[in-house]
Amino acid sequence: MSLRDDTELEGELNPDTWAGYDLPEDYRSQLPWFNEILWDSEIREYAGLKFRVLRTEWGTWNGYVFLPKGHIFHGKNINDKEIEDLKVHGGVTYSASGGVTGGIGSKKDDWIVGFDTDHMYDFSPNSKIRNFNIFLDGCKNYKNHAYVVRETKNLIDSILFTMKYYS
């Protein structure tokens, strides 16, 4: 999977296909994936590192940290021990050069590490399963925007802690 620029990704978001889209507005507005922002173009900074959260076409959120050239983990892949040691929801599932990412706000020489929230016990709003119990589980297991912002900061904390071990 590669990251693409904002307009390309945002244009693929289609909440009219997400679980609960056909419910009356009173009910739909209570579903967490309809009760938050649709897209986030903000590049944030925490503890000296920039990061970004992006919503996928499946309605789930991913978190990405931009590691500048010269960072001890720059160029490390998801199978490298240093990256495997990082603690984040579901583990690091993405690592690539900033040059691959187009317009998400990283520099060409940045290295990006990230995670997703579309694992077995997470809930994806574009799930085709239409069952009341699945909706209930979805409301409990969906990782919303605020969760992913917090978890991306946790990833940065883990990077800062883990790099002390490898320095």
KEDRENLUM-713101 format. One line per 8 residues: their letters; for each residue x, y, z of N, C-alpha, C, O. Coordinates in Angstrom, 3 decimals, always signed. Layout:
BEGIN
A> X Y Z X Y Z X Y Z X Y Z  ... $
***
This chain:
BEGIN
MSLRDDTE> +0.850 -1.181 +0.000 +0.000 +0.000 +0.000 +0.885 +1.230 +0.000 +1.849 +1.305 +0.763  +0.574 +2.173 -0.830 +1.304 +3.426 -0.801 +0.340 +4.544 -0.422 -0.870 +4.452 -0.631  +0.904 +5.578 +0.128 +0.105 +6.737 +0.465 -0.018 +7.600 -0.779 +0.910 +7.685 -1.584  -1.153 +8.229 -0.929 -1.354 +9.116 -2.066 -1.731 +10.485 -1.552 -1.898 +10.667 -0.346  -1.868 +11.452 -2.443 -2.114 +12.808 -1.968 -3.564 +12.988 -1.508 -4.434 +12.158 -1.771  -3.785 +14.101 -0.814 -5.074 +14.371 -0.187 -6.249 +14.268 -1.141 -7.218 +13.564 -0.857  -6.174 +14.961 -2.267 -7.341 +15.010 -3.150 -7.649 +13.640 -3.716 -8.814 +13.302 -3.924  -6.625 +12.852 -3.965 -6.856 +11.516 -4.499 -7.541 +10.632 -3.463 -8.488 +9.916 -3.788 $
LEGELNPD> -7.070 +10.676 -2.221 -7.659 +9.851 -1.175 -9.018 +10.369 -0.731 -9.973 +9.601 -0.612  -9.103 +11.646 -0.490 -10.363 +12.204 -0.001 -11.483 +11.947 -1.004 -12.629 +11.715 -0.616  -11.151 +11.987 -2.289 -12.153 +11.748 -3.320 -12.676 +10.327 -3.334 -13.753 +10.075 -3.873  -11.929 +9.380 -2.745 -12.362 +7.989 -2.711 -13.225 +7.669 -1.496 -13.797 +6.581 -1.419  -13.329 +8.587 -0.555 -14.167 +8.345 +0.622 -15.633 +8.400 +0.209 -16.083 +9.381 -0.383  -16.362 +7.358 +0.522 -17.769 +7.315 +0.154 -18.587 +6.803 +1.336 -18.925 +5.621 +1.396  -18.905 +7.694 +2.274 -19.655 +7.270 +3.459 -21.034 +6.704 +3.137 -21.644 +6.049 +3.982  -21.531 +6.947 +1.929 -22.839 +6.397 +1.556 -22.811 +4.880 +1.411 -23.859 +4.261 +1.225 $
TWAGYDLP> -21.643 +4.281 +1.493 -21.542 +2.818 +1.429 -21.175 +2.223 +2.786 -21.076 +1.002 +2.909  -20.975 +3.044 +3.791 -20.534 +2.553 +5.098 -21.700 +1.990 +5.897 -22.860 +2.334 +5.670  -21.364 +1.121 +6.829 -22.371 +0.497 +7.684 -23.217 +1.569 +8.364 -22.688 +2.486 +8.994  -24.519 +1.445 +8.230 -25.446 +2.371 +8.861 -25.842 +3.557 +8.010 -26.666 +4.362 +8.443  -25.287 +3.698 +6.807 -25.613 +4.857 +5.964 -27.095 +4.940 +5.644 -27.628 +6.025 +5.411  -27.770 +3.774 +5.633 -29.176 +3.739 +5.263 -30.117 +3.881 +6.463 -31.336 +3.795 +6.310  -29.562 +4.096 +7.637 -30.387 +4.305 +8.826 -30.912 +5.737 +8.846 -30.315 +6.624 +8.236  -32.013 +5.965 +9.536 -32.479 +7.343 +9.708 -31.393 +8.186 +10.387 -30.605 +7.665 +11.177 $
EDYRSQLP> -31.353 +9.460 +10.084 -30.308 +10.359 +10.586 -30.162 +10.289 +12.106 -29.040 +10.337 +12.612  -31.265 +10.176 +12.844 -31.197 +10.099 +14.309 -30.316 +8.946 +14.776 -29.585 +9.080 +15.757  -30.382 +7.827 +14.085 -29.585 +6.655 +14.445 -28.182 +6.746 +13.859 -27.196 +6.460 +14.537  -28.102 +7.147 +12.586 -26.814 +7.219 +11.904 -25.867 +8.157 +12.640 -24.677 +7.863 +12.753  -26.365 +9.266 +13.135 -25.497 +10.237 +13.811 -24.921 +9.693 +15.122 -23.985 +10.276 +15.669  -25.465 +8.593 +15.628 -24.934 +7.992 +16.844 -23.806 +7.001 +16.558 -23.101 +6.586 +17.478  -23.628 +6.622 +15.300 -22.541 +5.717 +14.940 -21.245 +6.514 +14.920 -21.184 +7.571 +14.293  -20.209 +6.028 +15.594 -18.998 +6.837 +15.754 -18.337 +7.247 +14.442 -17.731 +8.317 +14.380 $
WFNEILWD> -18.433 +6.440 +13.404 -17.781 +6.781 +12.140 -18.525 +7.867 +11.384 -17.969 +8.465 +10.462  -19.785 +8.138 +11.758 -20.520 +9.250 +11.167 -20.532 +10.470 +12.086 -21.047 +11.524 +11.712  -19.971 +10.333 +13.278 -20.043 +11.376 +14.288 -18.661 +11.995 +14.532 -18.310 +12.310 +15.670  -17.886 +12.167 +13.463 -16.559 +12.770 +13.546 -16.221 +13.358 +12.174 -16.984 +13.211 +11.219  -15.089 +14.013 +12.094 -14.704 +14.607 +10.829 -14.496 +13.517 +9.782 -14.110 +12.396 +10.113  -14.751 +13.846 +8.537 -14.570 +12.895 +7.456 -13.106 +12.810 +7.038 -12.617 +11.732 +6.700  -12.406 +13.944 +7.059 -11.038 +14.012 +6.550 -10.215 +14.932 +7.430 -10.747 +15.878 +8.011  -8.924 +14.664 +7.533 -8.029 +15.491 +8.330 -6.778 +15.787 +7.508 -6.017 +14.873 +7.194 $
SEIREYAG> -6.563 +17.026 +7.165 -5.390 +17.387 +6.360 -4.281 +18.017 +7.208 -3.277 +18.485 +6.671  -4.462 +18.029 +8.521 -3.496 +18.686 +9.405 -2.234 +17.844 +9.610 -2.306 +16.638 +9.844  -1.094 +18.499 +9.517 +0.174 +17.877 +9.891 +0.479 +18.368 +11.295 +0.591 +19.571 +11.531  +0.612 +17.446 +12.211 +0.830 +17.785 +13.612 +2.289 +17.552 +13.986 +3.045 +16.922 +13.246  +2.666 +18.072 +15.147 +3.995 +17.818 +15.677 +3.864 +17.469 +17.149 +3.083 +18.072 +17.887  +4.647 +16.483 +17.554 +4.645 +16.034 +18.943 +6.062 +15.577 +19.272 +6.650 +14.785 +18.535  +6.597 +16.068 +20.357 +7.928 +15.676 +20.842 +8.997 +15.798 +19.752 +9.931 +14.998 +19.686  +8.840 +16.810 +18.907 +9.850 +17.080 +17.884 +9.699 +16.308 +16.584 +10.499 +16.492 +15.668 $
LKFRVLRT> +8.684 +15.439 +16.481 +8.457 +14.693 +15.242 +7.100 +15.059 +14.654 +6.127 +15.252 +15.384  +7.046 +15.151 +13.342 +5.786 +15.439 +12.660 +5.037 +14.149 +12.416 +5.628 +13.083 +12.243  +3.696 +14.274 +12.407 +2.867 +13.106 +12.131 +1.566 +13.518 +11.468 +1.193 +14.691 +11.443  +0.901 +12.527 +10.939 -0.343 +12.779 +10.220 -1.256 +11.577 +10.398 -0.788 +10.440 +10.448  -2.544 +11.823 +10.492 -3.524 +10.742 +10.476 -4.336 +10.876 +9.188 -4.715 +11.974 +8.780  -4.589 +9.739 +8.570 -5.335 +9.713 +7.313 -6.451 +8.690 +7.395 -6.296 +7.626 +7.994  -7.567 +9.024 +6.792 -8.668 +8.076 +6.720 -8.554 +7.314 +5.400 -8.303 +7.901 +4.347  -8.742 +6.015 +5.476 -8.675 +5.196 +4.272 -10.039 +5.125 +3.593 -11.048 +5.553 +4.153 $
EWGTWNGY> -10.052 +4.591 +2.407 -11.319 +4.442 +1.690 -12.269 +3.486 +2.408 -13.468 +3.487 +2.128  -11.750 +2.665 +3.334 -12.589 +1.751 +4.119 -13.204 +2.450 +5.331 -14.010 +1.860 +6.050  -12.823 +3.703 +5.553 -13.380 +4.449 +6.675 -12.573 +4.358 +7.950 -12.918 +4.995 +8.945  -11.503 +3.577 +7.943 -10.643 +3.459 +9.118 -9.569 +4.544 +9.067 -9.288 +5.106 +8.008  -8.982 +4.826 +10.213 -7.921 +5.823 +10.320 -6.563 +5.139 +10.483 -6.452 +4.111 +11.151  -5.542 +5.715 +9.872 -4.158 +5.259 +10.025 -3.328 +6.413 +10.572 -3.650 +7.581 +10.353  -2.258 +6.077 +11.284 -1.351 +7.097 +11.807 +0.042 +6.926 +11.217 +0.535 +5.805 +11.095  +0.686 +8.052 +10.846 +2.001 +8.033 +10.223 +2.918 +9.045 +10.892 +2.520 +10.182 +11.148 $
VFLPKGHI> +4.153 +8.626 +11.175 +5.172 +9.491 +11.767 +6.264 +9.706 +10.726 +6.717 +8.761 +10.081  +6.683 +10.972 +10.570 +7.733 +11.325 +9.610 +9.072 +11.380 +10.342 +9.277 +12.227 +11.212  +9.967 +10.486 +9.989 +11.302 +10.468 +10.592 +12.262 +11.192 +9.646 +12.408 +10.791 +8.492  +12.913 +12.245 +10.118 +13.805 +13.011 +9.233 +15.075 +12.225 +8.903 +15.474 +11.315 +9.629  +15.688 +12.601 +7.796 +16.961 +11.997 +7.408 +17.931 +12.161 +8.576 +17.996 +13.222 +9.196  +18.684 +11.099 +8.868 +19.616 +11.120 +9.987 +19.057 +10.492 +11.250 +19.813 +10.191 +12.174  +17.732 +10.286 +11.308 +17.133 +9.625 +12.467 +17.620 +8.182 +12.518 +17.791 +7.549 +11.477  +17.843 +7.664 +13.709 +18.388 +6.314 +13.886 +17.524 +5.233 +13.226 +18.049 +4.192 +12.830 $
FHGKNIND> +16.215 +5.460 +13.099 +15.330 +4.476 +12.483 +15.042 +4.787 +11.010 +14.272 +4.074 +10.367  +15.648 +5.833 +10.482 +15.440 +6.199 +9.080 +15.890 +5.038 +8.192 +17.008 +4.544 +8.341  +15.039 +4.605 +7.282 +15.364 +3.519 +6.365 +15.067 +2.131 +6.898 +15.237 +1.147 +6.177  +14.627 +2.029 +8.142 +14.317 +0.720 +8.725 +12.936 +0.261 +8.243 +11.992 +1.048 +8.182  +12.842 -1.017 +7.908 +11.591 -1.592 +7.417 +10.824 -2.268 +8.539 +11.351 -2.468 +9.634  +9.578 -2.617 +8.260 +8.718 -3.168 +9.314 +9.236 -4.499 +9.863 +8.851 -4.898 +10.962  +10.083 -5.177 +9.132 +10.637 -6.450 +9.622 +11.956 -6.273 +10.370 +12.494 -7.245 +10.902  +12.480 -5.066 +10.419 +13.702 -4.808 +11.183 +13.367 -4.783 +12.671 +12.319 -4.281 +13.077 $
KEIEDLKV> +14.265 -5.329 +13.469 +14.043 -5.465 +14.916 +13.670 -4.133 +15.573 +12.786 -4.091 +16.429  +14.336 -3.052 +15.180 +14.061 -1.741 +15.785 +12.597 -1.339 +15.591 +11.978 -0.786 +16.500  +12.054 -1.615 +14.420 +10.660 -1.244 +14.132 +9.708 -2.248 +14.778 +8.656 -1.862 +15.288  +10.062 -3.520 +14.762 +9.217 -4.528 +15.423 +9.076 -4.255 +16.914 +8.059 -4.604 +17.513  +10.084 -3.634 +17.519 +10.048 -3.339 +18.955 +9.128 -2.170 +19.309 +8.822 -1.970 +20.484  +8.690 -1.413 +18.342 +7.831 -0.258 +18.625 +6.447 -0.729 +19.052 +5.905 -1.692 +18.511  +5.892 -0.030 +20.033 +4.588 -0.383 +20.577 +3.540 +0.590 +20.042 +3.607 +1.795 +20.283  +2.571 +0.037 +19.309 +1.470 +0.813 +18.762 +0.352 -0.164 +18.421 +0.604 -1.357 +18.248 $
HGGVTYSA> -0.855 +0.319 +18.326 -2.010 -0.513 +18.007 -1.735 -1.395 +16.780 -1.521 -0.882 +15.682  -1.741 -2.700 +16.967 -1.555 -3.629 +15.860 -0.142 -3.733 +15.324 +0.105 -4.485 +14.381  +0.801 -2.985 +15.912 +2.173 -2.972 +15.427 +2.341 -2.067 +14.217 +1.364 -1.653 +13.593  +3.582 -1.768 +13.896 +3.866 -0.940 +12.716 +3.563 -1.777 +11.474 +4.077 -2.884 +11.321  +2.729 -1.240 +10.597 +2.327 -1.955 +9.385 +2.745 -1.230 +8.114 +2.422 -1.669 +7.011  +3.467 -0.113 +8.266 +3.878 +0.660 +7.092 +5.223 +1.308 +7.358 +5.447 +1.891 +8.419  +6.125 +1.201 +6.378 +7.370 +1.965 +6.406 +7.795 +2.185 +4.966 +7.820 +1.252 +4.164  +8.129 +3.432 +4.644 +8.515 +3.772 +3.274 +9.142 +5.152 +3.242 +9.049 +5.928 +4.194 $
SGGVTGGI> +9.774 +5.430 +2.134 +10.383 +6.732 +1.918 +9.311 +7.800 +1.744 +8.245 +7.541 +1.185  +9.604 +8.993 +2.224 +8.684 +10.110 +2.036 +8.478 +10.457 +0.575 +7.446 +11.021 +0.212  +9.437 +10.133 -0.261 +9.306 +10.408 -1.689 +8.195 +9.627 -2.357 +7.715 +10.007 -3.425  +7.781 +8.521 -1.725 +6.725 +7.675 -2.286 +5.347 +8.273 -1.998 +4.375 +7.949 -2.681  +5.260 +9.123 -1.012 +3.967 +9.491 -0.447 +3.259 +10.648 -1.121 +2.148 +10.995 -0.720  +3.853 +11.249 -2.115 +3.151 +12.336 -2.769 +2.958 +13.517 -1.850 +3.916 +13.983 -1.232  +1.740 +14.010 -1.748 +1.479 +15.259 -1.056 +0.947 +15.157 +0.348 +0.132 +15.994 +0.736  +1.361 +14.176 +1.140 +0.799 +14.105 +2.494 +1.534 +14.979 +3.489 +1.189 +14.999 +4.671 $
GSKKDDWI> +2.534 +15.696 +3.030 +3.196 +16.640 +3.907 +4.571 +16.231 +4.361 +5.212 +16.969 +5.108  +5.044 +15.085 +3.937 +6.390 +14.671 +4.316 +7.391 +15.210 +3.300 +7.046 +15.514 +2.157  +8.630 +15.318 +3.747 +9.697 +15.704 +2.833 +10.163 +14.471 +2.077 +9.993 +13.344 +2.542  +10.749 +14.693 +0.910 +11.194 +13.573 +0.086 +12.186 +12.677 +0.823 +12.184 +11.460 +0.637  +13.030 +13.274 +1.654 +14.032 +12.456 +2.351 +13.573 +11.984 +3.737 +14.370 +11.413 +4.481  +12.302 +12.213 +4.096 +11.753 +11.641 +5.327 +11.566 +10.136 +5.159 +11.445 +9.636 +4.041  +11.544 +9.434 +6.264 +11.156 +8.035 +6.297 +9.877 +7.965 +7.111 +9.793 +8.567 +8.181  +8.894 +7.251 +6.630 +7.588 +7.219 +7.285 +7.330 +5.840 +7.875 +7.494 +4.820 +7.205 $
VGFDTDHM> +6.923 +5.826 +9.142 +6.454 +4.598 +9.775 +5.019 +4.838 +10.237 +4.673 +5.921 +10.708  +4.197 +3.804 +10.090 +2.803 +4.002 +10.441 +2.107 +2.715 +10.839 +2.675 +1.624 +10.789  +0.867 +2.882 +11.231 +0.030 +1.755 +11.670 -1.375 +1.961 +11.147 -1.751 +3.062 +10.745  -2.145 +0.886 +11.158 -3.533 +0.991 +10.701 -4.475 +0.490 +11.797 -4.044 -0.091 +12.793  -5.747 +0.727 +11.590 -6.765 +0.295 +12.557 -7.806 -0.575 +11.857 -9.010 -0.422 +12.065  -7.319 -1.482 +11.034 -8.203 -2.387 +10.293 -7.750 -3.827 +10.535 -7.525 -4.594 +9.599  -7.625 -4.170 +11.815 -7.204 -5.511 +12.202 -8.421 -6.376 +12.523 -9.556 -5.901 +12.478  -8.186 -7.617 +12.840 -9.260 -8.587 +13.046 -10.344 -8.104 +14.024 -11.533 -8.290 +13.766 $
YDFSPNSK> -9.950 -7.499 +15.120 -10.947 -7.086 +16.110 -11.273 -5.595 +16.053 -11.950 -5.067 +16.935  -10.793 -4.930 +15.021 -11.207 -3.549 +14.769 -12.475 -3.602 +13.918 -12.893 -4.670 +13.472  -13.074 -2.444 +13.702 -14.255 -2.392 +12.841 -14.008 -1.413 +11.715 -13.567 -0.285 +11.934  -14.296 -1.855 +10.525 -14.178 -1.017 +9.341 -15.568 -0.552 +8.929 -16.444 -1.380 +8.678  -15.788 +0.767 +8.854 -17.118 +1.256 +8.490 -17.644 +0.734 +7.154 -18.859 +0.684 +6.959  -16.770 +0.348 +6.238 -17.297 -0.145 +4.968 -17.590 -1.646 +5.003 -17.784 -2.267 +3.958  -17.621 -2.223 +6.195 -17.962 -3.631 +6.337 -19.288 -3.906 +5.646 -20.249 -3.153 +5.801  -19.330 -4.975 +4.893 -20.560 -5.328 +4.164 -21.497 -6.171 +5.011 -22.602 -6.502 +4.580 $
IRNFNIFL> -21.061 -6.518 +6.212 -21.908 -7.309 +7.106 -22.958 -6.383 +7.699 -22.625 -5.375 +8.322  -24.200 -6.718 +7.508 -25.300 -5.907 +8.031 -26.073 -6.733 +9.057 -26.997 -7.472 +8.718  -25.679 -6.593 +10.293 -26.237 -7.374 +11.385 -26.202 -6.492 +12.623 -25.209 -5.807 +12.866  -27.260 -6.501 +13.399 -27.355 -5.621 +14.563 -26.206 -5.840 +15.541 -25.638 -4.875 +16.052  -25.862 -7.088 +15.805 -24.773 -7.373 +16.745 -23.437 -6.877 +16.211 -22.587 -6.426 +16.979  -23.250 -6.957 +14.901 -22.029 -6.432 +14.291 -21.979 -4.918 +14.487 -20.916 -4.365 +14.771  -23.123 -4.244 +14.338 -23.172 -2.800 +14.596 -22.748 -2.481 +16.020 -21.967 -1.560 +16.254  -23.274 -3.257 +16.978 -22.923 -3.026 +18.382 -21.425 -3.225 +18.592 -20.767 -2.410 +19.239 $
DGCKNYKN> -20.894 -4.314 +18.041 -19.453 -4.543 +18.144 -18.686 -3.439 +17.437 -17.649 -2.989 +17.922  -19.189 -3.007 +16.302 -18.530 -1.935 +15.557 -18.424 -0.666 +16.370 -17.394 +0.009 +16.361  -19.491 -0.345 +17.070 -19.464 +0.861 +17.904 -18.425 +0.739 +19.009 -17.839 +1.743 +19.413  -18.186 -0.467 +19.506 -17.189 -0.682 +20.562 -15.774 -0.787 +20.000 -14.824 -0.344 +20.645  -15.618 -1.365 +18.811 -14.297 -1.697 +18.284 -13.767 -0.740 +17.223 -12.620 -0.870 +16.796  -14.573 +0.208 +16.797 -14.122 +1.188 +15.816 -13.123 +2.138 +16.480 -13.383 +2.648 +17.570  -11.992 +2.375 +15.834 -10.971 +3.290 +16.351 -11.169 +4.646 +15.685 -10.870 +4.818 +14.504  -11.674 +5.603 +16.451 -12.026 +6.898 +15.887 -10.808 +7.811 +15.714 -9.686 +7.459 +16.080 $
HAYVVRET> -11.058 +8.976 +15.153 -10.010 +9.949 +14.854 -9.210 +10.301 +16.106 -7.979 +10.290 +16.077  -9.892 +10.610 +17.191 -9.200 +10.999 +18.433 -8.311 +9.861 +18.938 -7.196 +10.102 +19.400  -8.796 +8.642 +18.853 -7.993 +7.484 +19.271 -6.709 +7.412 +18.448 -5.631 +7.211 +19.008  -6.807 +7.574 +17.128 -5.644 +7.426 +16.254 -4.653 +8.572 +16.467 -3.445 +8.352 +16.378  -5.127 +9.776 +16.743 -4.205 +10.875 +17.073 -3.432 +10.519 +18.345 -2.210 +10.665 +18.383  -4.131 +10.053 +19.388 -3.467 +9.652 +20.643 -2.490 +8.502 +20.404 -1.373 +8.507 +20.922  -2.921 +7.522 +19.618 -2.082 +6.347 +19.390 -0.846 +6.704 +18.553 +0.210 +6.094 +18.724  -0.967 +7.681 +17.654 +0.200 +8.123 +16.887 +1.193 +8.824 +17.816 +2.404 +8.675 +17.655 $
KNLIDSIL> +0.693 +9.576 +18.774 +1.583 +10.166 +19.783 +2.242 +9.070 +20.615 +3.413 +9.185 +20.976  +1.492 +8.003 +20.924 +2.081 +6.868 +21.637 +3.179 +6.217 +20.800 +4.198 +5.786 +21.340  +2.978 +6.143 +19.490 +4.013 +5.607 +18.607 +5.267 +6.477 +18.679 +6.381 +5.956 +18.727  +5.091 +7.785 +18.685 +6.244 +8.691 +18.815 +6.946 +8.464 +20.150 +8.174 +8.404 +20.198  +6.179 +8.338 +21.234 +6.787 +8.044 +22.539 +7.574 +6.736 +22.485 +8.663 +6.639 +23.051  +7.023 +5.737 +21.809 +7.700 +4.452 +21.683 +8.981 +4.590 +20.851 +9.998 +3.975 +21.169  +8.929 +5.390 +19.797 +10.127 +5.641 +18.989 +11.208 +6.280 +19.857 +12.361 +5.850 +19.833  +10.839 +7.300 +20.618 +11.809 +8.006 +21.463 +12.389 +7.088 +22.541 +13.585 +7.144 +22.825 $
FTMKYYS> +11.550 +6.248 +23.139 +12.017 +5.320 +24.160 +12.913 +4.243 +23.553 +13.990 +3.953 +24.075  +12.457 +3.651 +22.442 +13.172 +2.531 +21.818 +14.501 +2.974 +21.226 +15.465 +2.210 +21.246  +14.573 +4.188 +20.701 +15.841 +4.633 +20.093 +16.943 +4.773 +21.144 +18.124 +4.679 +20.811  +16.577 +4.995 +22.397 +17.598 +5.040 +23.462 +18.285 +3.677 +23.599 +19.484 +3.591 +23.864  +17.499 +2.624 +23.411 +18.036 +1.272 +23.515 +19.015 +0.969 +22.374 +20.027 +0.296 +22.573  +18.696 +1.480 +21.170 +19.514 +1.181 +19.996 +20.621 +2.223 +19.742 +21.420 +2.066 +18.820  +20.661 +3.271 +20.555 +21.697 +4.312 +20.354 +23.053 +3.858 +20.846 +24.026 +4.606 +20.754 $
***
